[in-house]
Every structure is written in C-alpha cells, then in structure tokens.
Amino acid sequence: MMKKKWMNMTLRQKLVALFIVTSCVIVMVNLYTYASINRMMQRVEKVYISNASLNDLSDGLEAVQRTMTDYLQTKSSDAMENYYRSEQDYRDQLEMLNRKATDNEVLITEKNIYGLSQSYLDLSGEIIQAKRGRNVERYASLYSDARELYDQINTFIYSLNNEQFKNNSMTYRTLVESLRYTEMITVIVLLLVLIGNIGLIVMSTRLITEPLKLLAEAANEVAKGNLEIEQLPVHQQDEVGIVTVAFNQMVTSICTYIEQLRITMERESQLKERELMMQSHLKDAQLKYLQAQINPHFLFNTLNAGAQLAMMEDAAKTEQFLLNVSEFFRYNVRKNNQQVTLGEEVRLVDNYVYILNVRFAGEILFEKDVDESLCNVQVPGMILQPLVENAVNYGIRNIEWEGRIELTICKKDDYISISVWDNGAGMTPERIEQVLSGSIDEEAATDHSNGVGMRNVIERLNLFFHDRAKMEIFSEGLNKGTEVVLTIPFADEEE
C-alpha cells in the first residue's frame, strides 16, 4: 500500500516526504537523548538532596537547641515563639526519616534519630514548661539530659551523613559512569541515525533518479542511431514516468516510420536494380559488339607472321604459334563476360606475350612472379591482358632500350595485389589522373588495342567485388616506367 502511494506521488511530494521523515527521525533521537540525560540528572539531584536534607535536619536540631537556650536565658515571648517555630520545623523534617523496622543500617540510623529526636523534643517541651513554672532545679536537670540527647542526635546525624556521603559518592560515580555510557550510546545512536538517514536518502534518491538515468541512457542510444532498445519500464506515475511513457511512444513511432521508409526504399531499390540490370545487359551487348570488332590490324599482322613462319621454318613452330593465337581469340570470345580464375588470366597473358614476341622477334622481355596458391581465385574475365596490352602499346612499343614487363601476383593481408610493371615511356601525373578518371576511355580503343579500356576493367572489378576493388597507377615521370596495381579482396574457396 505504501509502495503504491509512493509510486503515485509527484517528485515534489516525494522530496517533501523524504525531508519530513528524516527530520522526524532526528527529532525523535534528540528527544530520547534529552530524556535519558534528564533522568540521569534527576538521579544526581536525588544524591545531592539526600545529603542536603541531613544538613537541614542538623540545622533544624541546632535551631531547636539554640531557641530553647535563648528562652531559658531571656524568657521572652519572642524567644518562646522562635522555639515553637523551630520545634515545628524540626518535627516536619523528622517526618522524612524512616520509622519502620528494617535491616538496612542507614534506615536503622534514621529510625534511631527519629526516636531520639522525639525524646529530645518531649524533654525540651518539659524544660520550657519548667522554666515557665520557675522550677529551676527541674529545668536545669532536664536541660542537662536534653543536652546529652542533642549530642547523641548530632552524632547519629553526622554518622548518617558520612554514611550517606559514602553511598552517595558511590552512587554518584555510578551515575557519572552511566552518564558517560549514555553519552557514548547517544553518539552511537546519532551515528546510526546519520548512517540510516544517508541510506534512506540514497535509496530514495536512487528510486527517484534511476528512471531518469535509464531514460538518459536510452536517449543517448537513440541519439547514436540505435533504435533497437527495449521499452523502458514505467513503475511510477510522477513527472519522470510521464516523460518515459512519451519517450517509449516516440521510439515506437520512429521505428514504425523507419520500417515504412525501409519498405519504400526496398521497392525503389528493386526498381533501381531492374534499371541496372537493363544497363548491364546493354553493356554486355556493347562488349560483345567490341569483341566482334577485334583489332583487324592485330589479326592481320598475326596471320601474316604465321604465314611467314610456315614458309621459313618447320611446321611445329607454326603449329605452336597458331595454337597460341587460337587460344587467345577463343578466350576473348568466350571468357570476356564470364567468371574465370587468376590462373586462366595468367595463361591468357602468356599466350598474348608469346604471340607478340613471335610478331616482333622476341623484343618483349616478360617476367612473372605469381603465388600459385592464388590461381583458383575467381575474378571477372579479361582483367590482366588489357593491362599488359597497355604496357606494350603505351609503355615499351616505341622506346629505344630493351622493353621489359613484370607481372606480380601476391597476397597482402586480406587482399590480393596484382602488379603490371614496365620500364617504358612512363606517365605524367596529369595523364594518370585522366586514365583513372575515365576521361580518355575512348582513346583506349585505338588501332593497337582490343577495345577493353582500363576504366572498363576497374568497373567490372567493382561490380564483381561490390566496390571493394581498387586500381592505382604509379610513375616517376616520362621514360621512367609505369606500374599499374590492382587490389582485390581475398576470400577462400568456401566463401
């Protein structure tokens, strides 16, 4: 019931209630401390009063003796009046003494004082009457007896006072120890109350601020873009609970809106995919058209070189040459739009270089360094031969020194690096930028090219590897060679 009321309270009501509870606890502890100390002070006061009452009793007895002596000496009415007043006062004081039988020495002494005092008062009364009757011998004799009783009573009072003082001293020490103990207990209780109040405040403020903390964390996650969060629990109906409910509704609305937006984007993506497929089919048609228009000069010169070999040499070399030519054109026609392996691409480059060396009498020095473990990696067709062809046509064809081309294929981390390097004419930075940007794609399809430009190579690689492929061109300048580097992601056969 109390918990339910707490949950339904506003923040202001909770804070006020917390302040009232802690204040009441502190006031109650202070009242308890005051009551304990007050009881101790009353007991100390009783110790003091017991000795003070005996002193008053001794003073009262002395007053009776003094006023009686004054009357005997003066026989004045004032002296008699003083005597009867002091006598009555002393009788009143005697009423505080014990008159019952007991084993307690202190109480027995009080009883003896009471009895002797009664005898003394009776005797003093007779002395006064004898004085008034002018019976000198009688009141003189009685005065001597009264004096002895007076001394005995004083002795008993002194003895009782000493005994009371001893007892009261012990009691006083006990009370002082009790007071110190009470003081220590009070300090401990105050510390416990302080700790309890701190715990109560911490617990209460935690109950108040915990929903705010959860709300802040959830809002921070939403700000980071994470909408996959659980609905925040709402246990309280205060201002924080209302804000939490609104926040949950807001997140739900955002998720619903995003889901609707996702469905719309998927529909648009499907339409876009269809459009891209149409464009891809168009590019395939254009590529097949280009394949059908293979460089006629290259084909003519190749066949002419084969005819010359047939006339001048043995038929075996001519057969080898023609086999390489046929493999080259067969690969171009069949593989250009298919998925192939790096090993097949390397063999096509070997065929191409062999044909060129036959044509140009071994002018091209070709070296390769291929990691055999990468030969089964799947790639799109016709990505290596165009690079080597460009190295020949634009790199080493018209140089005055011996041309050399190096093909390197190796694995670096999670990528495969394919490098085609030549020691030919080199390139300027402006030319490299033009090639990479695709602004000279049309120039690639010259009389000395198969029509598959470098831009076409990188576009097909990006389509195949989902934009994770990269082409880079390095050259220190004119006549300092060129290196074209392809970087494609590596995946094992299972992937």
C-alpha positions as CSV (number, residue, x, y, z in Angstrom):
1,M,0.0,0.0,0.0
2,M,2.8,2.4,1.0
3,K,4.8,1.5,-2.1
4,K,1.8,2.1,-4.3
5,K,1.3,5.6,-2.7
6,W,5.0,6.3,-3.2
7,M,4.8,5.4,-6.9
8,N,1.8,7.7,-7.4
9,M,3.4,10.7,-5.7
10,T,4.9,13.6,-7.6
11,L,8.6,14.4,-7.4
12,R,7.8,17.4,-5.1
13,Q,5.7,15.3,-2.8
14,K,8.5,12.6,-2.6
15,L,11.1,15.2,-1.8
16,V,8.9,16.8,0.9
17,A,8.1,13.4,2.4
18,L,11.7,12.4,2.5
19,F,12.6,15.7,4.3
20,I,9.8,15.2,6.8
21,V,10.8,11.6,7.6
22,T,14.5,12.4,8.1
23,S,13.6,15.4,10.2
24,C,11.2,13.4,12.4
25,V,13.9,10.7,13.0
26,I,16.4,13.3,14.0
27,V,13.9,15.0,16.4
28,M,13.0,11.7,18.0
29,V,16.6,10.8,18.6
30,N,17.2,14.2,20.2
31,L,14.1,13.8,22.4
32,Y,15.3,10.4,23.5
33,T,18.8,11.8,24.3
34,Y,17.2,14.7,26.3
35,A,15.0,12.3,28.3
36,S,17.9,10.0,29.1
37,I,20.1,12.9,30.3
38,N,17.2,14.3,32.3
39,R,16.7,11.0,34.1
40,M,20.4,10.9,34.9
41,M,20.3,14.5,36.2
42,Q,17.3,13.7,38.5
43,R,19.2,10.8,40.0
44,V,22.2,13.0,40.6
45,E,19.9,15.6,42.1
46,K,18.5,12.9,44.5
47,V,22.0,12.1,45.6
48,Y,22.6,15.8,46.4
49,I,19.2,16.2,48.1
50,S,19.8,13.2,50.5
51,N,22.9,14.9,51.9
52,A,21.3,18.3,51.9
53,S,18.3,17.0,53.8
54,L,20.6,15.7,56.6
55,N,22.3,19.0,56.8
56,D,19.0,20.7,57.1
57,L,18.0,18.2,59.8
58,S,21.2,19.0,61.7
59,D,20.5,22.8,61.3
60,G,16.9,22.2,62.5
61,L,18.1,20.4,65.6
62,E,20.6,23.2,66.3
63,A,17.8,25.8,65.9
64,V,15.6,24.0,68.5
65,Q,18.6,23.8,70.9
66,R,19.5,27.5,70.3
67,T,16.0,28.9,70.7
68,M,15.4,26.7,73.8
69,T,18.6,28.1,75.3
70,D,17.6,31.6,74.4
71,Y,14.3,31.2,76.1
72,L,15.9,29.8,79.2
73,Q,18.2,32.8,79.2
74,T,15.7,35.6,78.3
75,K,12.3,34.1,79.0
76,S,10.9,36.5,76.3
77,S,7.8,35.9,74.3
78,D,9.9,36.3,71.1
79,A,12.3,33.5,72.2
80,M,9.4,31.3,73.0
81,E,7.8,31.9,69.7
82,N,11.1,31.2,67.9
83,Y,11.4,27.9,69.9
84,Y,7.9,26.7,69.0
85,R,8.5,27.6,65.3
86,S,11.9,25.8,65.2
87,E,10.4,22.8,67.1
88,Q,7.6,22.5,64.5
89,D,10.1,22.8,61.6
90,Y,12.2,20.1,63.1
91,R,9.2,17.8,63.6
92,D,8.3,18.4,59.9
93,Q,11.8,17.4,58.9
94,L,11.6,14.3,61.1
95,E,8.7,13.0,59.1
96,M,11.0,12.3,56.2
97,L,13.0,9.8,58.3
98,N,12.4,6.1,58.4
99,R,10.3,4.8,61.3
100,K,9.9,1.2,60.2
101,A,11.9,-1.9,61.3
102,T,14.5,-2.8,58.8
103,D,17.9,-4.5,58.4
104,N,19.4,-1.6,56.5
105,E,21.9,0.3,58.6
106,V,21.1,3.6,57.1
107,L,17.4,3.2,57.7
108,I,18.1,1.9,61.3
109,T,20.1,5.1,62.0
110,E,17.3,7.2,60.6
111,K,14.9,5.4,63.0
112,N,17.2,6.0,65.9
113,I,17.5,9.6,65.0
114,Y,13.7,9.8,64.8
115,G,13.3,8.2,68.3
116,L,15.9,10.2,70.0
117,S,14.6,13.4,68.4
118,Q,11.1,12.7,69.7
119,S,12.5,12.1,73.2
120,Y,14.6,15.3,72.8
121,L,11.6,17.4,71.7
122,D,9.5,16.0,74.6
123,L,12.3,16.7,77.0
124,S,12.7,20.3,75.6
125,G,9.0,20.9,76.0
126,E,9.2,19.9,79.6
127,I,12.2,22.2,80.1
128,I,10.1,25.1,78.6
129,Q,7.2,24.3,81.0
130,A,9.6,24.0,84.0
131,K,11.0,27.4,83.0
132,R,7.6,28.9,82.8
133,G,6.8,27.4,86.2
134,R,10.0,28.7,87.6
135,N,11.1,25.3,88.6
136,V,14.8,26.0,88.4
137,E,16.1,22.7,89.6
138,R,13.8,20.7,87.3
139,Y,14.6,22.5,84.1
140,A,18.3,22.6,84.9
141,S,18.3,18.8,85.4
142,L,16.2,18.3,82.3
143,Y,18.4,20.7,80.3
144,S,21.4,18.5,81.1
145,D,19.6,15.4,79.8
146,A,18.4,17.3,76.7
147,R,22.0,18.4,76.1
148,E,23.1,14.7,76.1
149,L,20.3,13.8,73.7
150,Y,21.2,16.7,71.5
151,D,24.8,15.5,71.3
152,Q,23.7,11.9,70.6
153,I,21.4,13.0,67.9
154,N,24.1,15.1,66.3
155,T,26.5,12.2,66.4
156,F,23.9,10.0,64.7
157,I,23.2,12.7,62.1
158,Y,26.9,13.1,61.5
159,S,27.4,9.3,61.2
160,L,24.4,9.0,58.9
161,N,25.6,12.0,56.8
162,N,29.0,10.3,56.4
163,E,27.4,7.0,55.5
164,Q,25.1,8.7,53.1
165,F,28.0,10.6,51.6
166,K,29.9,7.4,51.0
167,N,26.8,5.7,49.5
168,N,26.1,8.8,47.5
169,S,29.7,9.1,46.3
170,M,29.5,5.5,45.0
171,T,26.1,6.3,43.5
172,Y,27.5,9.5,42.1
173,R,30.4,7.6,40.4
174,T,27.9,5.1,39.1
175,L,25.7,7.8,37.8
176,V,28.7,9.5,36.2
177,E,29.7,6.2,34.5
178,S,26.1,5.7,33.4
179,L,26.1,9.3,32.1
180,R,29.2,8.6,30.1
181,Y,27.8,5.3,28.9
182,T,24.6,7.1,27.9
183,E,26.7,9.8,26.2
184,M,28.5,7.1,24.2
185,I,25.3,5.3,23.4
186,T,23.8,8.6,22.3
187,V,26.8,9.2,20.0
188,I,26.5,5.7,18.6
189,V,22.7,6.2,18.1
190,L,23.3,9.5,16.4
191,L,25.9,7.9,14.1
192,L,23.5,5.1,13.3
193,V,20.7,7.6,12.7
194,L,23.1,9.6,10.5
195,I,24.0,6.5,8.5
196,G,20.4,5.4,8.4
197,N,19.3,8.8,7.1
198,I,22.1,8.8,4.5
199,G,21.0,5.3,3.4
200,L,17.4,6.4,3.3
201,I,18.3,9.5,1.3
202,V,20.5,7.5,-1.1
203,M,17.8,4.8,-1.6
204,S,15.0,7.3,-2.0
205,T,17.0,9.5,-4.4
206,R,18.0,6.4,-6.3
207,L,14.4,5.4,-6.7
208,I,13.7,8.9,-7.9
209,T,16.8,9.3,-10.2
210,E,17.1,5.7,-11.5
211,P,14.3,6.2,-14.1
212,L,16.0,9.4,-15.2
213,K,19.3,7.5,-15.6
214,L,17.7,4.8,-17.7
215,L,15.9,7.5,-19.7
216,A,19.1,9.3,-20.3
217,E,21.0,6.2,-21.4
218,A,18.1,5.2,-23.7
219,A,18.1,8.7,-25.2
220,N,21.8,8.6,-25.7
221,E,21.5,5.2,-27.6
222,V,18.7,6.7,-29.8
223,A,21.0,9.7,-30.5
224,K,23.7,7.3,-31.7
225,G,21.1,5.8,-34.1
226,N,20.4,2.6,-32.1
227,L,16.6,2.2,-32.1
228,E,16.8,-1.5,-31.2
229,I,16.2,-0.8,-27.5
230,E,13.8,-2.3,-25.1
231,Q,10.8,-0.3,-23.9
232,L,11.7,1.4,-20.7
233,P,9.7,0.1,-17.7
234,V,7.3,2.6,-16.1
235,H,6.6,1.9,-12.4
236,Q,5.9,5.5,-11.2
237,Q,3.2,8.0,-12.2
238,D,5.3,11.1,-11.5
239,E,6.7,13.5,-14.0
240,V,9.5,11.1,-14.9
241,G,7.0,8.3,-15.6
242,I,5.0,10.6,-17.9
243,V,8.2,11.5,-19.8
244,T,9.2,7.9,-20.0
245,V,5.8,6.9,-21.5
246,A,6.2,9.7,-24.0
247,F,9.7,8.6,-24.9
248,N,8.6,5.0,-25.4
249,Q,5.8,6.1,-27.7
250,M,8.3,8.4,-29.6
251,V,10.8,5.5,-30.2
252,T,7.9,3.2,-31.3
253,S,6.8,5.9,-33.8
254,I,10.3,6.4,-35.1
255,C,10.7,2.6,-35.6
256,T,7.4,2.4,-37.4
257,Y,8.3,5.3,-39.6
258,I,11.8,3.8,-40.4
259,E,10.2,0.4,-41.2
260,Q,7.8,2.1,-43.6
261,L,10.7,4.1,-45.1
262,R,12.7,0.8,-45.4
263,I,9.8,-0.8,-47.3
264,T,9.6,2.2,-49.6
265,M,13.4,2.1,-50.2
266,E,13.3,-1.6,-50.9
267,R,10.7,-1.0,-53.5
268,E,12.8,1.8,-55.0
269,S,15.9,-0.4,-54.8
270,Q,14.1,-3.2,-56.7
271,L,13.2,-0.7,-59.4
272,K,16.8,0.6,-59.4
273,E,18.1,-3.0,-59.6
274,R,16.0,-3.6,-62.6
275,E,17.3,-0.5,-64.3
276,L,20.9,-1.5,-63.5
277,M,20.2,-5.0,-65.0
278,M,19.0,-3.3,-68.1
279,Q,22.1,-1.2,-68.2
280,S,24.3,-4.2,-67.6
281,H,22.6,-6.1,-70.5
282,L,23.3,-3.0,-72.6
283,K,26.9,-3.0,-71.6
284,D,27.2,-6.7,-72.3
285,A,25.8,-6.1,-75.8
286,Q,28.3,-3.3,-76.3
287,L,31.1,-5.5,-75.1
288,K,30.1,-8.3,-77.4
289,Y,30.0,-5.8,-80.2
290,L,33.5,-4.7,-79.3
291,Q,34.6,-8.3,-79.2
292,A,33.2,-8.8,-82.7
293,Q,35.4,-5.9,-83.8
294,I,38.8,-7.2,-82.6
295,N,41.6,-5.1,-83.9
296,P,41.8,-6.0,-87.6
297,H,45.4,-4.9,-87.8
298,F,46.4,-7.1,-85.0
299,L,44.6,-10.1,-86.5
300,F,46.1,-9.4,-90.0
301,N,49.6,-9.0,-88.7
302,T,49.3,-12.1,-86.6
303,L,48.1,-14.2,-89.6
304,N,50.8,-12.7,-91.8
305,A,53.5,-13.6,-89.3
306,G,52.1,-17.2,-89.2
307,A,52.3,-17.5,-92.9
308,Q,55.9,-16.3,-92.9
309,L,56.8,-18.8,-90.3
310,A,55.2,-21.6,-92.3
311,M,57.4,-20.7,-95.3
312,M,60.7,-20.2,-93.5
313,E,60.6,-22.8,-90.7
314,D,59.5,-26.1,-89.6
315,A,55.7,-26.7,-89.3
316,A,56.0,-27.4,-85.5
317,K,56.7,-23.8,-84.6
318,T,53.9,-22.6,-86.9
319,E,51.6,-25.1,-85.1
320,Q,52.6,-23.7,-81.7
321,F,52.1,-20.2,-82.8
322,L,48.7,-20.8,-84.3
323,L,47.6,-22.7,-81.2
324,N,48.5,-19.7,-79.0
325,V,46.6,-17.5,-81.4
326,S,43.6,-19.7,-81.4
327,E,43.6,-19.9,-77.6
328,F,43.9,-16.2,-77.3
329,F,40.9,-15.4,-79.5
330,R,38.9,-18.3,-78.1
331,Y,39.4,-16.9,-74.6
332,N,38.5,-13.4,-75.8
333,V,35.3,-14.6,-77.4
334,R,34.1,-17.0,-74.7
335,K,35.5,-15.7,-71.4
336,N,35.2,-11.9,-71.6
337,N,31.8,-11.9,-69.9
338,Q,32.3,-14.9,-67.6
339,Q,33.8,-15.6,-64.2
340,V,37.3,-17.1,-64.5
341,T,40.3,-17.8,-62.3
342,L,43.5,-15.9,-61.9
343,G,45.3,-18.9,-63.3
344,E,43.3,-18.7,-66.5
345,E,44.0,-14.9,-66.8
346,V,47.8,-15.6,-66.3
347,R,47.7,-18.2,-69.1
348,L,46.0,-15.7,-71.4
349,V,48.8,-13.2,-70.7
350,D,51.3,-15.9,-71.5
351,N,49.6,-16.6,-74.8
352,Y,49.4,-12.9,-75.6
353,V,53.1,-12.2,-74.8
354,Y,54.1,-15.3,-76.9
355,I,52.2,-14.0,-79.9
356,L,53.8,-10.6,-79.5
357,N,57.3,-12.0,-79.3
358,V,56.7,-14.0,-82.4
359,R,55.5,-10.9,-84.2
360,F,58.3,-8.7,-83.0
361,A,61.1,-11.3,-82.9
362,G,61.3,-11.5,-79.1
363,E,61.6,-7.8,-78.4
364,I,59.5,-8.1,-75.2
365,L,61.2,-9.5,-72.0
366,F,58.3,-10.7,-69.9
367,E,58.8,-12.0,-66.3
368,K,56.1,-13.1,-63.8
369,D,56.0,-13.8,-60.1
370,V,52.7,-15.5,-59.3
371,D,51.7,-17.0,-56.0
372,E,50.4,-20.4,-57.1
373,S,48.0,-20.6,-54.1
374,L,46.0,-17.7,-55.7
375,C,45.5,-19.3,-59.1
376,N,42.0,-20.6,-58.2
377,V,40.7,-17.2,-57.0
378,Q,37.6,-16.2,-59.0
379,V,37.7,-12.9,-61.0
380,P,35.9,-11.5,-63.9
381,G,37.3,-12.3,-67.4
382,M,39.8,-10.0,-69.2
383,I,41.3,-8.0,-66.4
384,L,45.1,-8.9,-66.8
385,Q,45.5,-9.0,-70.6
386,P,44.3,-5.3,-71.1
387,L,46.8,-4.1,-68.5
388,V,49.7,-6.0,-70.3
389,E,48.5,-4.8,-73.6
390,N,48.5,-1.2,-72.5
391,A,52.0,-1.7,-71.1
392,V,53.1,-2.9,-74.5
393,N,51.3,-0.3,-76.6
394,Y,51.8,2.8,-74.5
395,G,54.9,1.7,-72.4
396,I,57.6,-0.2,-74.3
397,R,56.5,-0.1,-78.0
398,N,58.5,2.9,-79.2
399,I,61.3,3.0,-76.7
400,E,65.0,2.8,-77.7
401,W,66.0,0.4,-75.0
402,E,65.1,-3.2,-74.3
403,G,61.5,-3.4,-73.1
404,R,60.6,-5.4,-70.0
405,I,57.3,-6.2,-68.4
406,E,56.9,-7.8,-65.0
407,L,53.6,-9.4,-63.7
408,T,53.4,-9.9,-59.9
409,I,50.5,-11.5,-58.0
410,C,50.8,-11.9,-54.3
411,K,48.6,-11.8,-51.1
412,K,48.8,-8.9,-48.7
413,D,46.7,-9.3,-45.5
414,D,43.1,-9.8,-46.7
415,Y,43.7,-8.5,-50.2
416,I,45.4,-9.7,-53.4
417,S,47.8,-7.3,-55.1
418,I,48.2,-7.6,-58.9
419,S,51.0,-5.5,-60.4
420,V,51.9,-4.9,-64.1
421,W,55.2,-3.0,-64.3
422,D,57.0,-1.9,-67.4
423,N,60.2,0.1,-67.9
424,G,58.8,2.1,-70.8
425,A,57.7,5.6,-71.6
426,G,56.2,6.4,-68.2
427,M,53.3,8.8,-67.5
428,T,52.8,12.3,-66.2
429,P,50.6,12.9,-63.1
430,E,48.0,14.6,-65.4
431,R,47.9,11.6,-67.7
432,I,47.5,9.2,-64.7
433,E,44.6,11.3,-63.4
434,Q,42.9,11.3,-66.8
435,V,43.2,7.5,-67.1
436,L,41.9,6.8,-63.6
437,S,39.0,9.3,-64.0
438,G,38.0,7.6,-67.3
439,S,38.2,10.8,-69.3
440,I,40.3,9.1,-72.1
441,D,38.4,5.8,-72.3
442,E,37.7,6.4,-76.0
443,E,41.4,6.7,-76.7
444,A,41.9,3.2,-75.4
445,A,40.1,1.7,-78.4
446,T,42.9,2.6,-80.9
447,D,44.2,0.5,-83.7
448,H,46.6,-1.2,-81.4
449,S,44.0,-2.2,-78.7
450,N,41.4,-4.9,-78.2
451,G,38.9,-2.2,-77.2
452,V,38.7,-3.2,-73.5
453,G,39.9,0.0,-71.7
454,M,41.4,0.2,-68.2
455,R,38.3,2.0,-66.9
456,N,36.2,-0.9,-68.1
457,V,38.5,-3.2,-66.2
458,I,38.0,-1.4,-62.9
459,E,34.3,-1.0,-63.4
460,R,33.8,-4.8,-63.9
461,L,36.0,-5.5,-60.9
462,N,33.9,-3.2,-58.7
463,L,30.7,-4.8,-59.9
464,F,32.2,-8.2,-59.2
465,F,33.7,-7.3,-55.8
466,H,31.0,-4.8,-54.7
467,D,33.1,-1.7,-55.0
468,R,35.9,-3.2,-52.9
469,A,38.4,-3.4,-55.8
470,K,41.0,-0.6,-56.4
471,M,43.2,0.5,-59.3
472,E,46.4,2.6,-58.8
473,I,48.9,3.9,-61.3
474,F,52.5,4.8,-60.3
475,S,55.1,6.5,-62.5
476,E,58.1,8.7,-61.6
477,G,57.7,10.6,-64.9
478,L,58.4,10.3,-68.6
479,N,60.8,7.5,-69.7
480,K,60.8,6.1,-66.1
481,G,58.4,3.3,-66.5
482,T,54.8,2.7,-65.2
483,E,53.2,0.3,-62.7
484,V,49.5,-0.5,-62.6
485,V,48.4,-2.1,-59.3
486,L,45.0,-3.8,-58.9
487,T,43.9,-4.6,-55.3
488,I,41.0,-7.0,-54.9
489,P,39.6,-8.6,-51.7
490,F,40.7,-12.2,-50.9
491,A,38.3,-14.9,-49.9
492,D,38.9,-18.7,-49.6
493,E,37.1,-21.1,-51.9
494,E,34.3,-21.8,-49.4
495,E,33.5,-18.1,-49.1
